[in-house]
Amino acid sequence: MLQVEQALRDGLLPIVLIAGEQTRGRIDERLTQYGCPGVGVAVLEDGELAWSGGFGRLEAGSERPVEADTVFAGASISKPLTATLVMQQVERGLLDLDVDVNHYLNAWRVPDNEFTREKPVTLRHLLSHRAGTTVHGFGGFPPGVPKPSVLDTLYGRAPSLTPPVTVDKTPGGSIRYSGGGYTVVQLLLEELTGRPFAQLAREMIFEPLGMRSATFEDPLPAGITARAAAGHDDGGNMLSDKWPVCPQAAAGGVYVSAPDFSRFMAACRNAYIGRKTPLMSLATARAMIDARGDGDFAMGWRVLGHGASMRIAHGGSNEGYQCETTCYLESGKGAAVLTNAVSGAMFYWEVLNTIAEVCHWPGFLRAPKVIQSPDAAARQRLVGRYTVVSGVDAPFLDVTEVNGQLFSYIEGMRAPPLPVLMDAEGRLFNRYSPYESTVAFGDDGRALEIAAFDGDTEILRARRAA
């Protein structure tokens, strides 16, 4: 794996390859340019940890380096861990994925309305973001301030900062990402087992897999904070509380190192191909991962690609940390990339692209794009407000034009308005993520629908607002 380390250090690829551009960078220079102090990386080969290391610093202005066992807030990479805890209880015969979850809940129940009367919410719905539940995600809370309990969050009462978790669309329909739904799962698991969520994860996942740098505990243990990277905002400034905690643990509360999360990914993949692991059986892993249907979410994991390029993946995003993780099911190749800054949401793609090139990941790197420049009339056919109908819990996607340049912005998302480019086939993309979009036009010649894709998997669809 010396080749991987050297490529990361001296030859990072850009996020999007453009025909005629030969841009590679040194990782220390790219971290500085992004305002991202540090990154932890782990690489998998054949379902085993092959290399791990760190680059940069634990916090801005510090000389303490990021190392292999440096811990980061994982945010939403908590969700595959949560789904695994559920599947373990299903394997033991204690839960049924297709029973009304109110059958298991006591202190709080999914509110009854016209949507739940049409079809009750099940664990299968909740774990695959098809339950119609509200509340996209949650913010972090600094140490020492009152934090909402699980029940506070579900009821939407102080000190919760989010509204009540409800169902406002028919369960079992289109995907809409919901941290609120995973908070329902957290309550269910705690009531079922009689154990706090952090203890359950430690006993059922972390200890059996030897994940000594992973925890859901609040407050964070001293052994974790001693080697935890401090979070940084979108200006590269260190958060005043350094290590914010997400009380909604099942949705976003894990702190973990890159190699430890890679061990978890590898265990899920190895169970899926029939290797013995302490995590779950072959049948359970198949039920968990093969449940994606026509979307990108199975239960807990996003599942992308087909055949040799089929892989599990999940990212994490909060105020001070950004990460992305993936593992190919056939080959066992993969990586976890954890950063300690908001700008890591762009930077980690450079790391993943570089690993993909060196380790020959199938179907990951896109062919270099040829940029075309749409004329004024073509740009105006795209400009407008679009209602998000699937993919994320956000109301609108706006396409605007400023001085001849198109920009896109999703209301409520962390990214600012981003410049939109068009490739030779008419697909839309930007330089800050690997996603691309197709456009369907109406009879009046204006864009009617925009659909965003990760490879060949649709991740968002928006329709022009009336």
DOLO-560176 format. One record per residue (C-alpha): residue number from 1; x, y, z; chain. Coordinates in steps of 0.05 Angstrom, whole numbers. Each point is the difference from the previous one (the first is absolute). Example, Ala and Ser with C-alpha at 12.3 -4.5 7.8 and 13.67 -1.06 7.14 Angstrom:
<pts>
[pt 1, [246, -90, 156], A],
[pt 2, [27, 69, -13], A],
</pts>
This chain:
<pts>
[pt 1, [0, 0, 0], A],
[pt 2, [60, 46, -5], A],
[pt 3, [-25, 19, -69], A],
[pt 4, [-66, 25, 30], A],
[pt 5, [34, 41, 53], A],
[pt 6, [47, 32, -51], A],
[pt 7, [-57, 15, -48], A],
[pt 8, [-40, 33, 55], A],
[pt 9, [59, 40, 23], A],
[pt 10, [24, 25, -67], A],
[pt 11, [-51, -14, -55], A],
[pt 12, [-72, 14, 20], A],
[pt 13, [-50, -1, -58], A],
[pt 14, [-52, 55, -6], A],
[pt 15, [-73, -14, 17], A],
[pt 16, [-22, 1, -73], A],
[pt 17, [47, -17, -57], A],
[pt 18, [-4, 50, -57], A],
[pt 19, [28, -16, -69], A],
[pt 20, [63, 39, -13], A],
[pt 21, [13, 16, 73], A],
[pt 22, [56, -37, 36], A],
[pt 23, [-9, 24, 71], A],
[pt 24, [30, -39, 58], A],
[pt 25, [18, 27, 68], A],
[pt 26, [39, -13, 63], A],
[pt 27, [-44, -18, 58], A],
[pt 28, [30, 52, 48], A],
[pt 29, [-12, 55, -52], A],
[pt 30, [-71, -24, -14], A],
[pt 31, [-18, -2, 74], A],
[pt 32, [24, 72, 7], A],
[pt 33, [-39, 22, -62], A],
[pt 34, [-64, -32, 26], A],
[pt 35, [10, 27, 71], A],
[pt 36, [-4, -72, 26], A],
[pt 37, [51, -14, 55], A],
[pt 38, [2, -75, -5], A],
[pt 39, [-23, -66, -29], A],
[pt 40, [1, -72, 23], A],
[pt 41, [1, -55, -53], A],
[pt 42, [-7, -76, 0], A],
[pt 43, [3, -46, -60], A],
[pt 44, [-30, -69, -8], A],
[pt 45, [23, -56, -45], A],
[pt 46, [-37, -67, -4], A],
[pt 47, [-42, 19, 60], A],
[pt 48, [59, 13, 45], A],
[pt 49, [33, 64, 25], A],
[pt 50, [61, 9, -46], A],
[pt 51, [25, 70, 20], A],
[pt 52, [-20, 58, 45], A],
[pt 53, [31, 67, 15], A],
[pt 54, [-12, 74, 9], A],
[pt 55, [20, 66, -30], A],
[pt 56, [-3, 70, 28], A],
[pt 57, [-15, 22, 71], A],
[pt 58, [-49, -15, 56], A],
[pt 59, [-19, 74, 2], A],
[pt 60, [17, 64, -36], A],
[pt 61, [64, 31, 26], A],
[pt 62, [22, -63, 36], A],
[pt 63, [61, -42, -15], A],
[pt 64, [-35, -64, 23], A],
[pt 65, [-6, -45, -61], A],
[pt 66, [-59, -41, -22], A],
[pt 67, [20, -73, 6], A],
[pt 68, [-32, -67, -17], A],
[pt 69, [-38, -5, 66], A],
[pt 70, [-24, 72, 1], A],
[pt 71, [-75, 4, 15], A],
[pt 72, [-50, 43, -38], A],
[pt 73, [-74, 13, 8], A],
[pt 74, [-32, -46, -51], A],
[pt 75, [-69, 33, -2], A],
[pt 76, [-46, -41, -45], A],
[pt 77, [47, -59, -9], A],
[pt 78, [-34, -18, 65], A],
[pt 79, [-60, -24, -40], A],
[pt 80, [30, -65, -28], A],
[pt 81, [22, -16, 72], A],
[pt 82, [-72, 12, 24], A],
[pt 83, [-29, -43, -56], A],
[pt 84, [48, -56, 19], A],
[pt 85, [-24, 2, 72], A],
[pt 86, [-71, -9, -26], A],
[pt 87, [19, -57, -46], A],
[pt 88, [34, -36, 58], A],
[pt 89, [-66, 2, 39], A],
[pt 90, [-37, -24, -62], A],
[pt 91, [49, -58, -5], A],
[pt 92, [-15, -17, 73], A],
[pt 93, [-75, -1, -14], A],
[pt 94, [-14, 61, 44], A],
[pt 95, [-21, 47, -56], A],
[pt 96, [-39, -5, -65], A],
[pt 97, [19, 50, -55], A],
[pt 98, [-71, 2, -27], A],
[pt 99, [-41, 10, 63], A],
[pt 100, [-30, 68, 19], A],
[pt 101, [54, 31, 44], A],
[pt 102, [-53, 24, 48], A],
[pt 103, [-6, -73, 20], A],
[pt 104, [69, 7, 32], A],
[pt 105, [-2, 72, 26], A],
[pt 106, [-25, 22, 68], A],
[pt 107, [23, 69, 24], A],
[pt 108, [-14, 32, -68], A],
[pt 109, [-38, -26, -61], A],
[pt 110, [-1, 21, -72], A],
[pt 111, [-58, 50, -4], A],
[pt 112, [-62, -28, -34], A],
[pt 113, [-23, 38, -63], A],
[pt 114, [-27, -12, -70], A],
[pt 115, [68, -24, -24], A],
[pt 116, [13, -51, 55], A],
[pt 117, [-72, -24, -5], A],
[pt 118, [12, -15, -74], A],
[pt 119, [64, -38, 17], A],
[pt 120, [34, -7, 68], A],
[pt 121, [73, 18, 10], A],
[pt 122, [47, -60, 6], A],
[pt 123, [73, -9, 16], A],
[pt 124, [13, -17, -73], A],
[pt 125, [-28, 69, -18], A],
[pt 126, [39, 36, 53], A],
[pt 127, [68, -32, -15], A],
[pt 128, [-7, 14, -75], A],
[pt 129, [-26, 72, 7], A],
[pt 130, [-68, -19, -29], A],
[pt 131, [-42, 11, 62], A],
[pt 132, [-23, 70, -19], A],
[pt 133, [28, 26, 66], A],
[pt 134, [21, 72, 8], A],
[pt 135, [64, 34, 25], A],
[pt 136, [59, -8, -46], A],
[pt 137, [56, 4, 52], A],
[pt 138, [25, 30, 65], A],
[pt 139, [54, 48, 23], A],
[pt 140, [53, -12, 52], A],
[pt 141, [-3, 25, 71], A],
[pt 142, [61, 26, 38], A],
[pt 143, [20, -35, 64], A],
[pt 144, [-34, 27, 63], A],
[pt 145, [-64, 26, -31], A],
[pt 146, [-69, -33, 9], A],
[pt 147, [-10, -52, -54], A],
[pt 148, [-66, -28, -24], A],
[pt 149, [-16, -72, 17], A],
[pt 150, [-27, -48, -52], A],
[pt 151, [-71, 16, 24], A],
[pt 152, [14, 76, -3], A],
[pt 153, [22, -9, -72], A],
[pt 154, [-60, -42, -20], A],
[pt 155, [-49, 48, 33], A],
[pt 156, [37, 61, -25], A],
[pt 157, [3, 31, 69], A],
[pt 158, [55, 41, 34], A],
[pt 159, [59, -6, -1], A],
[pt 160, [-10, -33, -68], A],
[pt 161, [15, 47, -58], A],
[pt 162, [-42, -38, -50], A],
[pt 163, [-76, -8, -9], A],
[pt 164, [-37, -63, 20], A],
[pt 165, [12, -62, -41], A],
[pt 166, [-62, -15, -40], A],
[pt 167, [-20, -37, -63], A],
[pt 168, [-23, 45, -57], A],
[pt 169, [1, -48, -59], A],
[pt 170, [-21, -71, -11], A],
[pt 171, [51, -50, 29], A],
[pt 172, [33, -46, -50], A],
[pt 173, [2, 53, -55], A],
[pt 174, [58, 40, -26], A],
[pt 175, [65, 10, 39], A],
[pt 176, [6, 61, 44], A],
[pt 177, [59, 2, 46], A],
[pt 178, [-22, 4, 73], A],
[pt 179, [42, 4, 62], A],
[pt 180, [-67, 5, 37], A],
[pt 181, [-17, -70, -23], A],
[pt 182, [66, -26, 29], A],
[pt 183, [-17, 32, 66], A],
[pt 184, [-63, -42, 1], A],
[pt 185, [45, -60, -10], A],
[pt 186, [44, 21, 58], A],
[pt 187, [-59, 3, 48], A],
[pt 188, [-25, -67, -24], A],
[pt 189, [68, -34, 11], A],
[pt 190, [8, 30, 69], A],
[pt 191, [-69, -21, 22], A],
[pt 192, [7, -69, -30], A],
[pt 193, [68, -16, 31], A],
[pt 194, [-4, 42, 64], A],
[pt 195, [70, 27, -15], A],
[pt 196, [24, 70, -19], A],
[pt 197, [16, 5, -74], A],
[pt 198, [75, 13, 12], A],
[pt 199, [5, -63, 43], A],
[pt 200, [-38, -42, -51], A],
[pt 201, [47, 22, -56], A],
[pt 202, [62, -13, 42], A],
[pt 203, [-23, -70, 19], A],
[pt 204, [-28, -22, -67], A],
[pt 205, [47, 33, -50], A],
[pt 206, [61, 36, 28], A],
[pt 207, [26, -52, 48], A],
[pt 208, [-12, -61, -45], A],
[pt 209, [36, 35, -58], A],
[pt 210, [57, 28, 42], A],
[pt 211, [-21, 72, -15], A],
[pt 212, [36, 34, 58], A],
[pt 213, [-4, 69, -31], A],
[pt 214, [-76, 3, -7], A],
[pt 215, [-53, 25, 48], A],
[pt 216, [-70, 29, 5], A],
[pt 217, [11, 21, 72], A],
[pt 218, [-18, 70, 25], A],
[pt 219, [41, 31, 29], A],
[pt 220, [57, -27, -42], A],
[pt 221, [49, -44, 39], A],
[pt 222, [67, 32, 16], A],
[pt 223, [36, -53, -40], A],
[pt 224, [-39, 23, -62], A],
[pt 225, [9, 75, 9], A],
[pt 226, [74, -9, 11], A],
[pt 227, [8, -19, -73], A],
[pt 228, [-61, 32, -31], A],
[pt 229, [6, 50, -57], A],
[pt 230, [-35, 66, 16], A],
[pt 231, [-56, 22, -47], A],
[pt 232, [6, 62, -44], A],
[pt 233, [-54, 43, -32], A],
[pt 234, [-7, 20, -73], A],
[pt 235, [51, 56, 10], A],
[pt 236, [52, -49, 27], A],
[pt 237, [-8, 26, 71], A],
[pt 238, [2, -50, 57], A],
[pt 239, [-67, -10, 36], A],
[pt 240, [0, 31, 69], A],
[pt 241, [-23, -67, 29], A],
[pt 242, [50, -41, -42], A],
[pt 243, [-40, -65, 4], A],
[pt 244, [-75, 12, -6], A],
[pt 245, [-46, -57, 18], A],
[pt 246, [-62, -21, -38], A],
[pt 247, [-50, -26, 53], A],
[pt 248, [-40, -35, -55], A],
[pt 249, [53, -54, 1], A],
[pt 250, [-32, -49, -48], A],
[pt 251, [-4, 53, -54], A],
[pt 252, [66, 34, 9], A],
[pt 253, [36, -9, 66], A],
[pt 254, [60, -45, -13], A],
[pt 255, [73, 20, 11], A],
[pt 256, [46, -48, -36], A],
[pt 257, [68, -8, -34], A],
[pt 258, [7, -15, -74], A],
[pt 259, [29, -70, 10], A],
[pt 260, [-53, -19, 51], A],
[pt 261, [-57, 20, -46], A],
[pt 262, [34, -38, -56], A],
[pt 263, [0, -62, 45], A],
[pt 264, [-75, 8, 6], A],
[pt 265, [-9, 9, -75], A],
[pt 266, [43, -61, -13], A],
[pt 267, [-40, -42, 49], A],
[pt 268, [-65, 19, -35], A],
[pt 269, [30, -17, -68], A],
[pt 270, [32, -65, 25], A],
[pt 271, [-66, -23, 30], A],
[pt 272, [-33, 16, -67], A],
[pt 273, [46, -47, -38], A],
[pt 274, [-5, -55, 52], A],
[pt 275, [63, 10, 41], A],
[pt 276, [-11, -12, 74], A],
[pt 277, [-1, 64, 42], A],
[pt 278, [-24, 15, 70], A],
[pt 279, [-48, 52, -29], A],
[pt 280, [-55, -38, -36], A],
[pt 281, [-15, -60, -44], A],
[pt 282, [2, -4, -76], A],
[pt 283, [-76, 0, -3], A],
[pt 284, [-6, 62, 44], A],
[pt 285, [53, 38, -39], A],
[pt 286, [-35, -17, -65], A],
[pt 287, [-67, 22, 28], A],
[pt 288, [31, 66, 23], A],
[pt 289, [39, 18, -63], A],
[pt 290, [-44, -29, -55], A],
[pt 291, [-60, 41, 23], A],
[pt 292, [15, 63, -42], A],
[pt 293, [-56, -11, -50], A],
[pt 294, [-1, 55, -53], A],
[pt 295, [38, 51, 42], A],
[pt 296, [69, 7, 30], A],
[pt 297, [-18, -16, 72], A],
[pt 298, [-4, -71, 26], A],
[pt 299, [-6, -6, 76], A],
[pt 300, [53, 46, 30], A],
[pt 301, [47, -2, -60], A],
[pt 302, [-4, 35, -66], A],
[pt 303, [11, -52, -53], A],
[pt 304, [29, 24, -66], A],
[pt 305, [18, -33, -66], A],
[pt 306, [-11, -70, -25], A],
[pt 307, [41, -63, -10], A],
[pt 308, [74, 10, 14], A],
[pt 309, [-12, 75, 13], A],
[pt 310, [-54, -12, 53], A],
[pt 311, [21, 33, 65], A],
[pt 312, [-27, 21, 68], A],
[pt 313, [12, 72, 20], A],
[pt 314, [-20, 54, 49], A],
[pt 315, [22, 71, 14], A],
[pt 316, [-4, 44, 62], A],
[pt 317, [-9, 75, 6], A],
[pt 318, [-5, 47, 59], A],
[pt 319, [24, 69, 22], A],
[pt 320, [73, -18, 7], A],
[pt 321, [13, -67, -35], A],
[pt 322, [-13, -32, -68], A],
[pt 323, [14, -72, -21], A],
[pt 324, [-14, -52, -53], A],
[pt 325, [8, -75, 2], A],
[pt 326, [-9, -56, -51], A],
[pt 327, [15, -74, -11], A],
[pt 328, [-9, -43, -62], A],
[pt 329, [-39, -64, 14], A],
[pt 330, [34, -45, -51], A],
[pt 331, [73, 20, 9], A],
[pt 332, [0, 26, 71], A],
[pt 333, [37, 63, -22], A],
[pt 334, [-19, 65, 34], A],
[pt 335, [18, 58, 44], A],
[pt 336, [-22, 45, 57], A],
[pt 337, [19, 74, -5], A],
[pt 338, [-15, 43, 62], A],
[pt 339, [14, 75, 3], A],
[pt 340, [-5, 53, 54], A],
[pt 341, [-29, 58, -39], A],
[pt 342, [-63, 18, -39], A],
[pt 343, [42, 8, -63], A],
[pt 344, [18, -74, 7], A],
[pt 345, [-66, -13, -38], A],
[pt 346, [37, 19, -63], A],
[pt 347, [71, -19, 19], A],
[pt 348, [-15, -73, 16], A],
[pt 349, [-19, -13, -73], A],
[pt 350, [71, 15, -20], A],
[pt 351, [25, -52, 49], A],
[pt 352, [-51, -52, -23], A],
[pt 353, [16, 13, -74], A],
[pt 354, [74, -10, 13], A],
[pt 355, [-10, -65, 38], A],
[pt 356, [-48, -24, -55], A],
[pt 357, [53, 13, -53], A],
[pt 358, [56, -35, 37], A],
[pt 359, [-42, -59, 24], A],
[pt 360, [-39, -9, -65], A],
[pt 361, [-70, 9, 28], A],
[pt 362, [-50, -21, -54], A],
[pt 363, [-47, 54, -25], A],
[pt 364, [20, 53, 50], A],
[pt 365, [39, 51, -41], A],
[pt 366, [-40, 35, -54], A],
[pt 367, [29, 12, -69], A],
[pt 368, [28, 70, -9], A],
[pt 369, [-55, 49, -19], A],
[pt 370, [-2, 45, -60], A],
[pt 371, [-32, 66, 19], A],
[pt 372, [-49, 35, -46], A],
[pt 373, [-25, 71, 8], A],
[pt 374, [-76, 6, -7], A],
[pt 375, [-24, 65, -32], A],
[pt 376, [-44, 51, 35], A],
[pt 377, [-65, -32, -24], A],
[pt 378, [23, -69, 23], A],
[pt 379, [19, 28, 69], A],
[pt 380, [-68, 33, 8], A],
[pt 381, [-36, -65, -14], A],
[pt 382, [34, -28, 62], A],
[pt 383, [-10, 60, 47], A],
[pt 384, [-56, -8, 51], A],
[pt 385, [-24, -30, 65], A],
[pt 386, [-11, -75, 4], A],
[pt 387, [-37, -37, 55], A],
[pt 388, [40, -58, 29], A],
[pt 389, [-44, -62, -6], A],
[pt 390, [49, -54, 23], A],
[pt 391, [69, -9, 30], A],
[pt 392, [7, 51, 55], A],
[pt 393, [-46, 36, 49], A],
[pt 394, [8, 68, -32], A],
[pt 395, [-54, 42, -34], A],
[pt 396, [34, 29, -61], A],
[pt 397, [56, -4, -50], A],
[pt 398, [14, 69, -31], A],
[pt 399, [37, 11, -65], A],
[pt 400, [21, 72, -11], A],
[pt 401, [44, 38, -49], A],
[pt 402, [51, 54, 19], A],
[pt 403, [41, 33, -54], A],
[pt 404, [-9, -57, -48], A],
[pt 405, [17, -54, 52], A],
[pt 406, [-52, -50, 25], A],
[pt 407, [-3, -16, 74], A],
[pt 408, [-39, -53, 39], A],
[pt 409, [-21, 1, 73], A],
[pt 410, [-41, -48, 42], A],
[pt 411, [-35, 37, 56], A],
[pt 412, [19, -26, 68], A],
[pt 413, [63, -37, -22], A],
[pt 414, [69, 18, 26], A],
[pt 415, [31, 16, -68], A],
[pt 416, [-4, 71, -27], A],
[pt 417, [-24, 15, -71], A],
[pt 418, [47, -37, -47], A],
[pt 419, [19, 16, -72], A],
[pt 420, [-34, -47, -49], A],
[pt 421, [38, -26, -61], A],
[pt 422, [-26, -41, -59], A],
[pt 423, [36, -58, -33], A],
[pt 424, [0, -20, -73], A],
[pt 425, [-62, -45, 10], A],
[pt 426, [-40, 55, 34], A],
[pt 427, [7, -26, 71], A],
[pt 428, [9, 51, 55], A],
[pt 429, [56, -4, 51], A],
[pt 430, [46, 42, 44], A],
[pt 431, [73, -5, 20], A],
[pt 432, [-15, -12, 74], A],
[pt 433, [-34, -69, -1], A],
[pt 434, [-1, -61, -45], A],
[pt 435, [-75, 3, -11], A],
[pt 436, [-32, 19, -65], A],
[pt 437, [-71, 16, -22], A],
[pt 438, [-44, -14, -60], A],
[pt 439, [-54, 48, -23], A],
[pt 440, [-69, -15, -29], A],
[pt 441, [-32, 56, -39], A],
[pt 442, [-74, 18, -6], A],
[pt 443, [-41, 17, -61], A],
[pt 444, [17, 74, 9], A],
[pt 445, [74, -15, -6], A],
[pt 446, [16, 16, 72], A],
[pt 447, [31, -51, 48], A],
[pt 448, [-55, -38, 34], A],
[pt 449, [38, -49, 45], A],
[pt 450, [72, -6, 25], A],
[pt 451, [24, -68, 25], A],
[pt 452, [67, -6, 36], A],
[pt 453, [41, -65, -4], A],
[pt 454, [57, -32, 36], A],
[pt 455, [26, -44, -56], A],
[pt 456, [-63, -35, -26], A],
[pt 457, [-39, 8, 65], A],
[pt 458, [-50, 56, 6], A],
[pt 459, [9, 39, 65], A],
[pt 460, [-46, 60, -10], A],
[pt 461, [-57, 23, -44], A],
[pt 462, [-30, 69, -5], A],
[pt 463, [-58, 26, -43], A],
[pt 464, [-10, 71, -23], A],
[pt 465, [-46, 37, 48], A],
[pt 466, [-65, 28, -26], A],
</pts>
